[in-house]
Structures are given as structure tokens and as C-alpha cells.
Amino acid sequence: MWSEAPASPAELVRYARDGAWCRDTRGFIRGAGRVYHTVVAIPVCLVLYVIALILQRPGRLTAALFLSLIVWLVL
């Protein structure tokens, strides 16, 4: 599980479109999987990638908190 890097968003798109998880390339199941991928999987993964990126370094976390404070004060 930890020996490989997580899939990139481009890899997720390719898997939803062409992956071996479904035999039929144009059927209802493949279409439903692509809709799920577009509506749920990619947005959630992108948010979690950004959170992970910010939390990997204390400087990034500090900058994100500082920018959040500025936005909160301005709005």
C-alpha cells in the first residue's frame, strides 16, 4: 500500500475512462463510473491533495494560515 505513490489526477481520469474495472466501454456502468469520477472522486482527491501538500511542510501551513487570516479579516 505505501510502496507506491498515490495516483495523480490524470491517472484517475485515465482509469475511469479506460480502466479494466468494467468490461463494457460504452455501457451504463462505465457511464455511471465516469459521472461518479467527475462529480465525487476528482474534487475530493484534489481537495485532499492540497491539504496533504500544505501539511507536509510547516512553512506551507504557516503561509496558508496567514493567508486564511487575511481573507477572513478582509471579508
C-alpha positions in Angstrom: 0.0 0.0 0.0 2.7 2.5 0.9 5.3 1.3 -1.6 3.7 3.3 -4.5 2.9 7.0 -4.8 -0.8 7.8 -4.9 -2.4 8.1 -8.3 -2.3 11.5 -10.0 -5.5 13.2 -11.1 -4.5 12.4 -14.7 -4.2 8.7 -13.8 -7.6 8.8 -12.1 -9.1 10.2 -15.3 -7.5 7.5 -17.5 -8.6 4.8 -15.1 -12.2 6.0 -15.1 -12.2 6.2 -18.9 -10.2 3.1 -19.9 -9.6 1.0 -16.8 -10.2 -2.7 -16.5 -12.8 -2.2 -13.7 -15.6 -2.6 -16.3 -15.7 -4.7 -19.4 -18.1 -2.5 -21.4 -16.5 0.7 -22.8 -19.8 2.5 -23.6 -22.4 0.9 -21.3 -24.4 2.3 -18.3 -21.9 1.1 -15.7 -19.0 2.8 -17.4 -21.0 6.0 -17.8 -22.1 5.9 -14.1 -18.5 5.4 -13.1 -17.4 8.3 -15.2 -20.1 10.5 -13.6 -19.1 9.4 -10.1 -15.4 10.1 -11.0 -16.2 13.6 -12.3 -18.6 14.6 -9.5 -17.1 12.9 -6.5 -13.7 11.3 -6.9 -11.7 14.1 -8.6 -13.0 17.0 -6.5 -12.4 15.1 -3.2 -9.0 13.9 -4.3 -7.9 17.4 -5.3 -9.0 18.9 -2.0 -7.2 16.2 -0.1 -4.0 16.6 -2.3 -4.0 20.3 -1.5 -4.5 19.6 2.3 -1.7 17.0 2.2 0.6 19.4 0.3 0.0 22.1 2.9 0.5 19.9 5.9 3.8 18.4 4.6 5.8 21.5 5.5 5.4 23.8 8.5 6.2 26.8 6.3 3.3 26.0 4.0 1.0 25.5 6.9 2.0 28.9 8.3 1.6 30.6 5.0 -1.9 29.0 4.5 -3.0 30.0 8.0 -1.7 33.6 7.5 -3.5 33.9 4.1 -6.7 32.5 5.6 -6.5 35.1 8.4 -6.1 37.9 5.9 -9.0 36.7 3.8 -11.1 36.3 7.0 -10.3 39.8 8.1 -11.0 41.4 4.7 -14.3 39.6 4.2 
